[in-house]
Amino acid sequence: MKSRVCEMLGIEYPIFQGAMAWIANASLAAAVSEAGGLGIIAGGTAPVELIRKEVRKAKEITSKPIGVNIMLLSPYADEMAKMVCEEGVKVVTTGAGTPGKYMDMWKAHNIKVIPVVPSVAIAKRMVRSGADAVIAEGVEAGGHVGELTTMVLVPQIVDAVDVPVIAAGGIGDGRGMAAAFMLGADAVQVGTRFLIAYECTVHENYKKKILNAKDIDTVVTGRRSGHPVRVIRNKLSRSFQELDMKAAPLEEYEKLGTGALAKAVLEGDMEYGSIMAGQIAAIVNKEQSCKEIITEMMKEADELLNRSWR
Ligand code: TUI
């Protein structure tokens, strides 16, 4: 099941590990890359030197390709964009915005640029400005989300652009992966399932939340604020919903949201921390190594895609 994405990036399996802010560090990304997928270190809103250290650490653990994700709402996005050039990173993904202004610089450093896109129009715009591939992310995903589901977004973007499309949002096993391939995707991006990997250093309380999550346990908060985010329901998500209901000023969203992700990830605060996770959390029921996750997904997807449907 080699795809053109594997050839473009020099990876063995068409599985990207989703960039999860404060979570996707050298430990997780290097384990995924070492297992043959594409590990991605998340820049999130962290200061650039912290992420530079993670990039260097990852390179000590594996010699395989590693990506870095730049979250474009970060106050450090400009510095992060330069850092990936300085550190010789080969693959950059972006989220929560359009990276057009960095494109020339990245191209000059031979970096493959793969933006996350929530719509056909943005996908086309990114390809026009030089994207090598796009990640079509549906609203099933955890964290900052668009409006459309993976099921409807992926085939439309596949039809609209001539670069490889990576499907993201709601993919957590070989069935989801096979389905994404059927929709025309060349690879998949998986976030939530990697949260419970042994190599993932997120707080144990966060892992337990994922392992215990049921189908309807996530909710999108903050649509009104312009930063819709999918999280597991808790006291914080209910407070956000109250802000929505009373049409609160945007500063109140910011006050509530600042530092909330780090609170969940680092301190394990499951009441007032922001527990970002995708809807597929419900099928994530066992802890595994990154290698086990990738091997299992590949085997399942391979069997399904080779099955006779007559
Ligand atoms: O970026 C994500 N998911 C994220 S980022 C994040 S950290 C965060 N911190 C503070 C505030 C908000 C988030 C947690 N999860 N996914 C990729 C993604 N990108 N989803 C949607 C988009 C997107 C949205 C609009 C990409 C481009 C875009 O373009 C709008 C435009 O016209 O520029």
py3Dmol code that shows the C-alpha trace and the ligand (Angstrom):
import py3Dmol

protein = """\
ATOM      1  CA  MET A   1       0.000   0.000   0.000  1.00  0.00           C
ATOM      2  CA  LYS A   2       2.690   2.472  -0.990  1.00  0.00           C
ATOM      3  CA  SER A   3       1.171   5.712  -2.197  1.00  0.00           C
ATOM      4  CA  ARG A   4       2.604   8.744  -3.972  1.00  0.00           C
ATOM      5  CA  VAL A   5       2.776  10.450  -0.588  1.00  0.00           C
ATOM      6  CA  CYS A   6       5.171   7.731   0.620  1.00  0.00           C
ATOM      7  CA  GLU A   7       7.395   8.342  -2.381  1.00  0.00           C
ATOM      8  CA  MET A   8       7.255  12.120  -2.009  1.00  0.00           C
ATOM      9  CA  LEU A   9       8.251  12.018   1.648  1.00  0.00           C
ATOM     10  CA  GLY A  10      10.394   8.875   1.818  1.00  0.00           C
ATOM     11  CA  ILE A  11       8.146   7.108   4.334  1.00  0.00           C
ATOM     12  CA  GLU A  12       7.070   3.482   4.403  1.00  0.00           C
ATOM     13  CA  TYR A  13       3.365   3.711   5.308  1.00  0.00           C
ATOM     14  CA  PRO A  14       0.788   6.377   4.330  1.00  0.00           C
ATOM     15  CA  ILE A  15       0.007   7.330   7.929  1.00  0.00           C
ATOM     16  CA  PHE A  16       0.701  10.802   9.375  1.00  0.00           C
ATOM     17  CA  GLN A  17       0.537  11.372  13.105  1.00  0.00           C
ATOM     18  CA  GLY A  18      -1.644  14.392  13.764  1.00  0.00           C
ATOM     19  CA  ALA A  19       0.082  17.421  15.242  1.00  0.00           C
ATOM     20  CA  MET A  20      -1.368  17.796  18.714  1.00  0.00           C
ATOM     21  CA  ALA A  21      -0.289  20.989  20.454  1.00  0.00           C
ATOM     22  CA  TRP A  22       1.614  20.427  23.751  1.00  0.00           C
ATOM     23  CA  ILE A  23       1.426  16.675  23.098  1.00  0.00           C
ATOM     24  CA  ALA A  24       3.141  15.751  19.828  1.00  0.00           C
ATOM     25  CA  ASN A  25       6.764  16.036  20.966  1.00  0.00           C
ATOM     26  CA  ALA A  26      10.002  14.264  20.010  1.00  0.00           C
ATOM     27  CA  SER A  27       9.020  11.114  21.910  1.00  0.00           C
ATOM     28  CA  LEU A  28       5.779  10.586  19.964  1.00  0.00           C
ATOM     29  CA  ALA A  29       6.900  11.878  16.569  1.00  0.00           C
ATOM     30  CA  ALA A  30      10.138   9.901  16.523  1.00  0.00           C
ATOM     31  CA  ALA A  31       8.299   6.701  17.508  1.00  0.00           C
ATOM     32  CA  VAL A  32       5.802   7.148  14.670  1.00  0.00           C
ATOM     33  CA  SER A  33       8.530   7.885  12.122  1.00  0.00           C
ATOM     34  CA  GLU A  34      10.650   5.004  13.370  1.00  0.00           C
ATOM     35  CA  ALA A  35       7.588   2.749  12.847  1.00  0.00           C
ATOM     36  CA  GLY A  36       7.373   3.873   9.199  1.00  0.00           C
ATOM     37  CA  GLY A  37       4.719   6.617   9.394  1.00  0.00           C
ATOM     38  CA  LEU A  38       5.292  10.356   9.416  1.00  0.00           C
ATOM     39  CA  GLY A  39       5.801  11.666  12.936  1.00  0.00           C
ATOM     40  CA  ILE A  40       4.992  15.340  13.319  1.00  0.00           C
ATOM     41  CA  ILE A  41       6.144  17.638  16.111  1.00  0.00           C
ATOM     42  CA  ALA A  42       3.475  20.188  16.983  1.00  0.00           C
ATOM     43  CA  GLY A  43       4.573  23.797  17.346  1.00  0.00           C
ATOM     44  CA  GLY A  44       1.259  24.803  18.900  1.00  0.00           C
ATOM     45  CA  THR A  45       1.643  28.059  20.789  1.00  0.00           C
ATOM     46  CA  ALA A  46       4.953  27.034  22.383  1.00  0.00           C
ATOM     47  CA  PRO A  47       8.026  29.285  22.184  1.00  0.00           C
ATOM     48  CA  VAL A  48      10.245  28.452  19.231  1.00  0.00           C
ATOM     49  CA  GLU A  49      13.307  27.337  21.236  1.00  0.00           C
ATOM     50  CA  LEU A  50      11.261  24.640  22.975  1.00  0.00           C
ATOM     51  CA  ILE A  51      10.223  23.205  19.624  1.00  0.00           C
ATOM     52  CA  ARG A  52      13.737  23.518  18.186  1.00  0.00           C
ATOM     53  CA  LYS A  53      14.923  21.300  21.059  1.00  0.00           C
ATOM     54  CA  GLU A  54      12.234  18.735  20.274  1.00  0.00           C
ATOM     55  CA  VAL A  55      13.278  18.691  16.610  1.00  0.00           C
ATOM     56  CA  ARG A  56      16.887  18.036  17.616  1.00  0.00           C
ATOM     57  CA  LYS A  57      15.861  15.372  20.136  1.00  0.00           C
ATOM     58  CA  ALA A  58      13.751  13.585  17.520  1.00  0.00           C
ATOM     59  CA  LYS A  59      16.685  13.513  15.129  1.00  0.00           C
ATOM     60  CA  GLU A  60      18.745  11.752  17.790  1.00  0.00           C
ATOM     61  CA  ILE A  61      16.090   9.052  18.150  1.00  0.00           C
ATOM     62  CA  THR A  62      15.431   8.427  14.453  1.00  0.00           C
ATOM     63  CA  SER A  63      17.063   9.155  11.130  1.00  0.00           C
ATOM     64  CA  LYS A  64      13.728   8.808   9.310  1.00  0.00           C
ATOM     65  CA  PRO A  65      11.806  11.870   8.065  1.00  0.00           C
ATOM     66  CA  ILE A  66      10.011  13.946  10.705  1.00  0.00           C
ATOM     67  CA  GLY A  67       7.577  16.792  10.130  1.00  0.00           C
ATOM     68  CA  VAL A  68       6.877  19.954  12.085  1.00  0.00           C
ATOM     69  CA  ASN A  69       3.437  21.543  12.302  1.00  0.00           C
ATOM     70  CA  ILE A  70       3.124  25.290  12.502  1.00  0.00           C
ATOM     71  CA  MET A  71      -0.073  26.533  14.102  1.00  0.00           C
ATOM     72  CA  LEU A  72      -0.642  29.803  12.306  1.00  0.00           C
ATOM     73  CA  LEU A  73      -2.534  31.473  15.156  1.00  0.00           C
ATOM     74  CA  SER A  74       0.582  31.172  17.308  1.00  0.00           C
ATOM     75  CA  PRO A  75       2.336  34.428  18.221  1.00  0.00           C
ATOM     76  CA  TYR A  76       5.556  32.562  17.324  1.00  0.00           C
ATOM     77  CA  ALA A  77       4.470  31.425  13.843  1.00  0.00           C
ATOM     78  CA  ASP A  78       6.988  33.694  12.052  1.00  0.00           C
ATOM     79  CA  GLU A  79       9.891  32.461  14.172  1.00  0.00           C
ATOM     80  CA  MET A  80       8.731  28.860  13.832  1.00  0.00           C
ATOM     81  CA  ALA A  81       8.622  29.270  10.044  1.00  0.00           C
ATOM     82  CA  LYS A  82      12.296  30.305  10.073  1.00  0.00           C
ATOM     83  CA  MET A  83      13.319  27.660  12.587  1.00  0.00           C
ATOM     84  CA  VAL A  84      12.224  24.775  10.338  1.00  0.00           C
ATOM     85  CA  CYS A  85      14.534  26.132   7.625  1.00  0.00           C
ATOM     86  CA  GLU A  86      17.459  26.468  10.026  1.00  0.00           C
ATOM     87  CA  GLU A  87      17.002  22.938  11.396  1.00  0.00           C
ATOM     88  CA  GLY A  88      16.757  21.263   7.996  1.00  0.00           C
ATOM     89  CA  VAL A  89      13.194  20.002   8.540  1.00  0.00           C
ATOM     90  CA  LYS A  90      11.940  18.291   5.365  1.00  0.00           C
ATOM     91  CA  VAL A  91       8.169  18.390   5.856  1.00  0.00           C
ATOM     92  CA  VAL A  92       6.003  21.168   7.256  1.00  0.00           C
ATOM     93  CA  THR A  93       2.278  20.941   7.885  1.00  0.00           C
ATOM     94  CA  THR A  94       0.240  23.976   8.909  1.00  0.00           C
ATOM     95  CA  GLY A  95      -3.012  24.482  10.785  1.00  0.00           C
ATOM     96  CA  ALA A  96      -5.585  27.124  11.625  1.00  0.00           C
ATOM     97  CA  GLY A  97      -4.737  29.445   8.743  1.00  0.00           C
ATOM     98  CA  THR A  98      -3.049  29.815   5.377  1.00  0.00           C
ATOM     99  CA  PRO A  99       0.767  29.865   5.155  1.00  0.00           C
ATOM    100  CA  GLY A 100       1.113  31.644   1.787  1.00  0.00           C
ATOM    101  CA  LYS A 101       3.603  34.231   3.058  1.00  0.00           C
ATOM    102  CA  TYR A 102       6.140  31.558   4.082  1.00  0.00           C
ATOM    103  CA  MET A 103       5.871  29.491   0.918  1.00  0.00           C
ATOM    104  CA  ASP A 104       8.816  30.992  -1.026  1.00  0.00           C
ATOM    105  CA  MET A 105      11.167  30.660   1.946  1.00  0.00           C
ATOM    106  CA  TRP A 106      10.177  27.026   2.547  1.00  0.00           C
ATOM    107  CA  LYS A 107      10.466  26.135  -1.138  1.00  0.00           C
ATOM    108  CA  ALA A 108      13.957  27.658  -1.224  1.00  0.00           C
ATOM    109  CA  HIS A 109      14.866  25.197   1.568  1.00  0.00           C
ATOM    110  CA  ASN A 110      13.366  22.211  -0.266  1.00  0.00           C
ATOM    111  CA  ILE A 111      10.680  21.746   2.352  1.00  0.00           C
ATOM    112  CA  LYS A 112       7.533  19.849   1.388  1.00  0.00           C
ATOM    113  CA  VAL A 113       4.594  21.998   2.473  1.00  0.00           C
ATOM    114  CA  ILE A 114       1.330  20.317   3.420  1.00  0.00           C
ATOM    115  CA  PRO A 115      -1.362  22.650   4.823  1.00  0.00           C
ATOM    116  CA  VAL A 116      -4.449  21.413   6.635  1.00  0.00           C
ATOM    117  CA  VAL A 117      -7.515  22.674   4.776  1.00  0.00           C
ATOM    118  CA  PRO A 118     -11.178  22.675   5.848  1.00  0.00           C
ATOM    119  CA  SER A 119     -12.753  23.506   2.456  1.00  0.00           C
ATOM    120  CA  VAL A 120     -12.348  23.171  -1.310  1.00  0.00           C
ATOM    121  CA  ALA A 121     -11.702  26.898  -1.813  1.00  0.00           C
ATOM    122  CA  ILE A 122      -8.862  26.952   0.712  1.00  0.00           C
ATOM    123  CA  ALA A 123      -7.420  23.726  -0.739  1.00  0.00           C
ATOM    124  CA  LYS A 124      -7.323  25.291  -4.217  1.00  0.00           C
ATOM    125  CA  ARG A 125      -5.770  28.480  -2.862  1.00  0.00           C
ATOM    126  CA  MET A 126      -3.050  26.488  -1.081  1.00  0.00           C
ATOM    127  CA  VAL A 127      -2.226  24.486  -4.193  1.00  0.00           C
ATOM    128  CA  ARG A 128      -2.016  27.672  -6.271  1.00  0.00           C
ATOM    129  CA  SER A 129       0.438  29.103  -3.760  1.00  0.00           C
ATOM    130  CA  GLY A 130       2.653  25.999  -3.996  1.00  0.00           C
ATOM    131  CA  ALA A 131       1.440  23.340  -1.527  1.00  0.00           C
ATOM    132  CA  ASP A 132       2.883  19.892  -2.317  1.00  0.00           C
ATOM    133  CA  ALA A 133      -0.141  18.095  -0.860  1.00  0.00           C
ATOM    134  CA  VAL A 134      -3.079  19.017   1.372  1.00  0.00           C
ATOM    135  CA  ILE A 135      -4.571  17.480   4.482  1.00  0.00           C
ATOM    136  CA  ALA A 136      -8.374  17.501   4.199  1.00  0.00           C
ATOM    137  CA  GLU A 137      -9.571  17.599   7.790  1.00  0.00           C
ATOM    138  CA  GLY A 138     -13.198  16.981   8.679  1.00  0.00           C
ATOM    139  CA  VAL A 139     -15.151  18.273  11.659  1.00  0.00           C
ATOM    140  CA  GLU A 140     -14.810  14.876  13.365  1.00  0.00           C
ATOM    141  CA  ALA A 141     -11.259  15.826  14.270  1.00  0.00           C
ATOM    142  CA  GLY A 142     -10.143  17.034  17.662  1.00  0.00           C
ATOM    143  CA  GLY A 143      -8.997  20.600  18.289  1.00  0.00           C
ATOM    144  CA  HIS A 144      -9.610  23.488  15.908  1.00  0.00           C
ATOM    145  CA  VAL A 145     -12.125  22.344  13.276  1.00  0.00           C
ATOM    146  CA  GLY A 146     -13.965  23.486  10.164  1.00  0.00           C
ATOM    147  CA  GLU A 147     -17.595  22.711   9.235  1.00  0.00           C
ATOM    148  CA  LEU A 148     -17.559  19.784   6.815  1.00  0.00           C
ATOM    149  CA  THR A 149     -17.290  16.084   7.559  1.00  0.00           C
ATOM    150  CA  THR A 150     -14.393  14.001   6.304  1.00  0.00           C
ATOM    151  CA  MET A 151     -16.831  11.928   4.223  1.00  0.00           C
ATOM    152  CA  VAL A 152     -17.905  14.900   2.110  1.00  0.00           C
ATOM    153  CA  LEU A 153     -14.714  16.965   2.233  1.00  0.00           C
ATOM    154  CA  VAL A 154     -12.189  14.384   1.029  1.00  0.00           C
ATOM    155  CA  PRO A 155     -13.781  13.437  -2.328  1.00  0.00           C
ATOM    156  CA  GLN A 156     -14.495  17.070  -3.164  1.00  0.00           C
ATOM    157  CA  ILE A 157     -10.909  18.106  -2.505  1.00  0.00           C
ATOM    158  CA  VAL A 158      -9.634  15.050  -4.393  1.00  0.00           C
ATOM    159  CA  ASP A 159     -11.663  16.250  -7.404  1.00  0.00           C
ATOM    160  CA  ALA A 160     -10.552  19.866  -7.030  1.00  0.00           C
ATOM    161  CA  VAL A 161      -6.762  19.584  -6.785  1.00  0.00           C
ATOM    162  CA  ASP A 162      -4.056  17.597  -8.557  1.00  0.00           C
ATOM    163  CA  VAL A 163      -1.766  17.108  -5.546  1.00  0.00           C
ATOM    164  CA  PRO A 164      -2.013  14.201  -3.082  1.00  0.00           C
ATOM    165  CA  VAL A 165      -4.735  14.474  -0.437  1.00  0.00           C
ATOM    166  CA  ILE A 166      -4.298  13.225   3.102  1.00  0.00           C
ATOM    167  CA  ALA A 167      -7.599  12.506   4.880  1.00  0.00           C
ATOM    168  CA  ALA A 168      -7.956  13.533   8.518  1.00  0.00           C
ATOM    169  CA  GLY A 169     -10.729  13.618  11.095  1.00  0.00           C
ATOM    170  CA  GLY A 170     -12.480  10.510  12.374  1.00  0.00           C
ATOM    171  CA  ILE A 171      -9.847   8.024  11.262  1.00  0.00           C
ATOM    172  CA  GLY A 172      -8.690   5.697  14.028  1.00  0.00           C
ATOM    173  CA  ASP A 173      -8.396   2.219  12.579  1.00  0.00           C
ATOM    174  CA  GLY A 174      -7.964   0.249   9.364  1.00  0.00           C
ATOM    175  CA  ARG A 175     -11.631   0.612   8.473  1.00  0.00           C
ATOM    176  CA  GLY A 176     -11.421   4.395   8.526  1.00  0.00           C
ATOM    177  CA  MET A 177      -8.179   4.227   6.614  1.00  0.00           C
ATOM    178  CA  ALA A 178      -9.636   1.964   3.912  1.00  0.00           C
ATOM    179  CA  ALA A 179     -12.676   4.233   3.652  1.00  0.00           C
ATOM    180  CA  ALA A 180     -10.428   7.264   3.178  1.00  0.00           C
ATOM    181  CA  PHE A 181      -8.597   5.487   0.367  1.00  0.00           C
ATOM    182  CA  MET A 182     -11.931   4.653  -1.242  1.00  0.00           C
ATOM    183  CA  LEU A 183     -12.740   8.380  -1.183  1.00  0.00           C
ATOM    184  CA  GLY A 184      -9.566   9.047  -3.130  1.00  0.00           C
ATOM    185  CA  ALA A 185      -7.155   9.939  -0.345  1.00  0.00           C
ATOM    186  CA  ASP A 186      -3.477   9.055  -0.763  1.00  0.00           C
ATOM    187  CA  ALA A 187      -2.775   8.850   2.967  1.00  0.00           C
ATOM    188  CA  VAL A 188      -4.429   9.408   6.323  1.00  0.00           C
ATOM    189  CA  GLN A 189      -3.639  11.517   9.355  1.00  0.00           C
ATOM    190  CA  VAL A 190      -4.409  10.040  12.758  1.00  0.00           C
ATOM    191  CA  GLY A 191      -4.348  12.049  15.965  1.00  0.00           C
ATOM    192  CA  THR A 192      -6.616  10.757  18.705  1.00  0.00           C
ATOM    193  CA  ARG A 193      -5.490   7.118  18.481  1.00  0.00           C
ATOM    194  CA  PHE A 194      -1.869   8.132  19.047  1.00  0.00           C
ATOM    195  CA  LEU A 195      -2.845   9.876  22.303  1.00  0.00           C
ATOM    196  CA  ILE A 196      -2.855   6.512  24.061  1.00  0.00           C
ATOM    197  CA  ALA A 197       0.446   5.307  22.591  1.00  0.00           C
ATOM    198  CA  TYR A 198       3.055   4.296  25.179  1.00  0.00           C
ATOM    199  CA  GLU A 199       5.403   6.843  23.609  1.00  0.00           C
ATOM    200  CA  CYS A 200       2.859   9.656  24.026  1.00  0.00           C
ATOM    201  CA  THR A 201       3.764  11.671  27.116  1.00  0.00           C
ATOM    202  CA  VAL A 202       0.345  13.290  27.650  1.00  0.00           C
ATOM    203  CA  HIS A 203      -0.930  13.102  31.270  1.00  0.00           C
ATOM    204  CA  GLU A 204      -2.348   9.703  32.344  1.00  0.00           C
ATOM    205  CA  ASN A 205      -5.720  11.329  33.177  1.00  0.00           C
ATOM    206  CA  TYR A 206      -5.970  12.497  29.541  1.00  0.00           C
ATOM    207  CA  LYS A 207      -5.269   8.965  28.286  1.00  0.00           C
ATOM    208  CA  LYS A 208      -7.969   7.564  30.604  1.00  0.00           C
ATOM    209  CA  LYS A 209     -10.473  10.081  29.204  1.00  0.00           C
ATOM    210  CA  ILE A 210      -9.723   8.891  25.674  1.00  0.00           C
ATOM    211  CA  LEU A 211      -9.922   5.216  26.624  1.00  0.00           C
ATOM    212  CA  ASN A 212     -13.290   5.740  28.353  1.00  0.00           C
ATOM    213  CA  ALA A 213     -14.855   8.130  25.820  1.00  0.00           C
ATOM    214  CA  LYS A 214     -18.218   7.195  24.286  1.00  0.00           C
ATOM    215  CA  ASP A 215     -19.614   8.204  20.890  1.00  0.00           C
ATOM    216  CA  ILE A 216     -21.247  11.449  22.000  1.00  0.00           C
ATOM    217  CA  ASP A 217     -18.656  12.577  24.540  1.00  0.00           C
ATOM    218  CA  THR A 218     -17.032  15.300  22.414  1.00  0.00           C
ATOM    219  CA  VAL A 219     -18.502  18.690  21.636  1.00  0.00           C
ATOM    220  CA  VAL A 220     -17.455  21.692  19.529  1.00  0.00           C
ATOM    221  CA  THR A 221     -17.215  24.857  21.588  1.00  0.00           C
ATOM    222  CA  GLY A 222     -16.478  28.437  20.600  1.00  0.00           C
ATOM    223  CA  ARG A 223     -18.021  28.558  17.113  1.00  0.00           C
ATOM    224  CA  ARG A 224     -19.238  32.048  17.965  1.00  0.00           C
ATOM    225  CA  SER A 225     -15.721  33.154  18.887  1.00  0.00           C
ATOM    226  CA  GLY A 226     -14.333  32.180  15.467  1.00  0.00           C
ATOM    227  CA  HIS A 227     -12.149  29.444  17.002  1.00  0.00           C
ATOM    228  CA  PRO A 228     -14.301  26.329  17.080  1.00  0.00           C
ATOM    229  CA  VAL A 229     -12.560  23.572  19.019  1.00  0.00           C
ATOM    230  CA  ARG A 230     -13.621  19.942  19.547  1.00  0.00           C
ATOM    231  CA  VAL A 231     -13.026  18.720  23.083  1.00  0.00           C
ATOM    232  CA  ILE A 232     -14.260  16.064  25.486  1.00  0.00           C
ATOM    233  CA  ARG A 233     -17.132  17.488  27.543  1.00  0.00           C
ATOM    234  CA  ASN A 234     -16.270  18.754  31.005  1.00  0.00           C
ATOM    235  CA  LYS A 235     -16.799  21.786  33.230  1.00  0.00           C
ATOM    236  CA  LEU A 236     -14.717  23.935  30.887  1.00  0.00           C
ATOM    237  CA  SER A 237     -16.696  22.974  27.767  1.00  0.00           C
ATOM    238  CA  ARG A 238     -19.930  23.748  29.632  1.00  0.00           C
ATOM    239  CA  SER A 239     -18.585  27.169  30.577  1.00  0.00           C
ATOM    240  CA  PHE A 240     -17.802  27.799  26.904  1.00  0.00           C
ATOM    241  CA  GLN A 241     -21.325  26.765  25.961  1.00  0.00           C
ATOM    242  CA  GLU A 242     -22.677  29.234  28.519  1.00  0.00           C
ATOM    243  CA  LEU A 243     -20.633  31.999  26.879  1.00  0.00           C
ATOM    244  CA  ASP A 244     -22.174  31.008  23.519  1.00  0.00           C
ATOM    245  CA  MET A 245     -25.650  31.142  25.017  1.00  0.00           C
ATOM    246  CA  LYS A 246     -25.300  34.573  26.552  1.00  0.00           C
ATOM    247  CA  ALA A 247     -23.414  35.957  23.533  1.00  0.00           C
ATOM    248  CA  ALA A 248     -20.488  36.946  25.739  1.00  0.00           C
ATOM    249  CA  PRO A 249     -17.762  39.306  24.521  1.00  0.00           C
ATOM    250  CA  LEU A 250     -14.839  37.539  22.813  1.00  0.00           C
ATOM    251  CA  GLU A 251     -12.397  38.478  25.589  1.00  0.00           C
ATOM    252  CA  GLU A 252     -14.285  36.128  27.898  1.00  0.00           C
ATOM    253  CA  TYR A 253     -13.587  33.195  25.570  1.00  0.00           C
ATOM    254  CA  GLU A 254      -9.944  34.099  25.545  1.00  0.00           C
ATOM    255  CA  LYS A 255      -9.789  34.364  29.331  1.00  0.00           C
ATOM    256  CA  LEU A 256     -11.363  30.927  29.697  1.00  0.00           C
ATOM    257  CA  GLY A 257      -9.264  29.309  26.962  1.00  0.00           C
ATOM    258  CA  THR A 258      -5.796  30.633  27.714  1.00  0.00           C
ATOM    259  CA  GLY A 259      -3.579  27.894  29.096  1.00  0.00           C
ATOM    260  CA  ALA A 260      -6.472  25.421  29.254  1.00  0.00           C
ATOM    261  CA  LEU A 261      -4.886  22.883  26.884  1.00  0.00           C
ATOM    262  CA  ALA A 262      -1.607  22.859  28.808  1.00  0.00           C
ATOM    263  CA  LYS A 263      -3.612  22.431  32.021  1.00  0.00           C
ATOM    264  CA  ALA A 264      -5.115  19.202  30.683  1.00  0.00           C
ATOM    265  CA  VAL A 265      -1.988  17.883  28.965  1.00  0.00           C
ATOM    266  CA  LEU A 266       0.614  18.646  31.615  1.00  0.00           C
ATOM    267  CA  GLU A 267      -1.343  18.774  34.887  1.00  0.00           C
ATOM    268  CA  GLY A 268      -4.098  16.302  34.050  1.00  0.00           C
ATOM    269  CA  ASP A 269      -6.837  18.780  35.013  1.00  0.00           C
ATOM    270  CA  MET A 270      -9.915  17.045  33.574  1.00  0.00           C
ATOM    271  CA  GLU A 271     -12.408  19.616  34.881  1.00  0.00           C
ATOM    272  CA  TYR A 272     -11.038  22.944  33.728  1.00  0.00           C
ATOM    273  CA  GLY A 273      -8.456  21.722  31.213  1.00  0.00           C
ATOM    274  CA  SER A 274      -9.190  21.593  27.483  1.00  0.00           C
ATOM    275  CA  ILE A 275      -9.283  17.888  26.527  1.00  0.00           C
ATOM    276  CA  MET A 276      -8.997  18.127  22.754  1.00  0.00           C
ATOM    277  CA  ALA A 277      -9.929  14.857  21.046  1.00  0.00           C
ATOM    278  CA  GLY A 278     -11.693  13.627  17.937  1.00  0.00           C
ATOM    279  CA  GLN A 279     -15.045  11.852  17.769  1.00  0.00           C
ATOM    280  CA  ILE A 280     -13.210   8.592  17.050  1.00  0.00           C
ATOM    281  CA  ALA A 281     -11.992   8.560  20.691  1.00  0.00           C
ATOM    282  CA  ALA A 282     -14.890   6.179  21.336  1.00  0.00           C
ATOM    283  CA  ILE A 283     -13.231   3.339  19.418  1.00  0.00           C
ATOM    284  CA  VAL A 284      -9.836   3.857  21.035  1.00  0.00           C
ATOM    285  CA  ASN A 285      -9.897   1.266  23.790  1.00  0.00           C
ATOM    286  CA  LYS A 286      -6.400  -0.037  24.362  1.00  0.00           C
ATOM    287  CA  GLU A 287      -2.922   1.310  24.943  1.00  0.00           C
ATOM    288  CA  GLN A 288      -0.359   0.259  22.335  1.00  0.00           C
ATOM    289  CA  SER A 289       3.003   1.259  20.955  1.00  0.00           C
ATOM    290  CA  CYS A 290       3.107   3.445  17.842  1.00  0.00           C
ATOM    291  CA  LYS A 291       4.483   0.484  15.949  1.00  0.00           C
ATOM    292  CA  GLU A 292       1.576  -1.717  17.035  1.00  0.00           C
ATOM    293  CA  ILE A 293      -0.947   0.963  16.050  1.00  0.00           C
ATOM    294  CA  ILE A 294       0.569   1.424  12.597  1.00  0.00           C
ATOM    295  CA  THR A 295       1.018  -2.292  11.945  1.00  0.00           C
ATOM    296  CA  GLU A 296      -2.546  -3.053  13.012  1.00  0.00           C
ATOM    297  CA  MET A 297      -4.052  -0.238  10.921  1.00  0.00           C
ATOM    298  CA  MET A 298      -2.063  -1.229   7.846  1.00  0.00           C
ATOM    299  CA  LYS A 299      -3.079  -4.889   8.149  1.00  0.00           C
ATOM    300  CA  GLU A 300      -6.788  -4.066   8.603  1.00  0.00           C
ATOM    301  CA  ALA A 301      -6.843  -1.557   5.763  1.00  0.00           C
ATOM    302  CA  ASP A 302      -4.915  -3.852   3.461  1.00  0.00           C
ATOM    303  CA  GLU A 303      -7.310  -6.744   4.077  1.00  0.00           C
ATOM    304  CA  LEU A 304     -10.356  -4.544   3.487  1.00  0.00           C
ATOM    305  CA  LEU A 305      -9.022  -2.960   0.331  1.00  0.00           C
ATOM    306  CA  ASN A 306      -8.059  -6.317  -1.133  1.00  0.00           C
ATOM    307  CA  ARG A 307     -11.342  -7.950  -0.211  1.00  0.00           C
ATOM    308  CA  SER A 308     -13.557  -9.087  -3.084  1.00  0.00           C
ATOM    309  CA  TRP A 309     -16.842  -7.167  -3.025  1.00  0.00           C
ATOM    310  CA  ARG A 310     -18.696  -9.445  -5.477  1.00  0.00           C
TER     311      ARG A 310
END
"""
ligand_1 = """\
33
TUI
O -5.158 23.448 13.549
C -5.851 22.480 13.707
N -6.185 22.018 14.922
C -5.774 22.579 16.107
S -4.752 23.877 16.307
C -4.885 23.769 17.956
S -4.065 24.838 19.056
C -5.034 26.200 19.186
N -4.623 27.096 20.053
C -5.292 28.232 20.214
C -6.429 28.517 19.483
C -6.861 27.606 18.591
C -6.159 26.419 18.436
C -5.688 22.748 18.281
N -6.168 22.095 17.247
N -6.347 21.785 12.655
C -6.112 22.195 11.337
C -7.142 23.111 10.850
N -6.891 24.137 10.104
N -8.458 23.030 11.081
C -9.045 24.068 10.418
C -8.021 24.757 9.816
C -8.085 25.922 8.982
C -9.030 26.901 9.192
C -9.037 28.037 8.379
C -7.134 26.065 7.970
C -7.152 27.184 7.163
C -8.084 28.152 7.368
O -8.018 29.227 6.551
C -8.840 30.339 6.793
C -8.335 31.432 5.907
O -9.126 31.849 5.060
O -7.185 31.833 6.099
"""
view = py3Dmol.view(width=600, height=400)
view.addModel(protein, "pdb")
view.setStyle({"model": 0}, {"cartoon": {"style": "trace"}})
view.addModel(ligand_1, "xyz")
view.setStyle({"model": 1}, {"stick": {}})
view.zoomTo()
view.show()
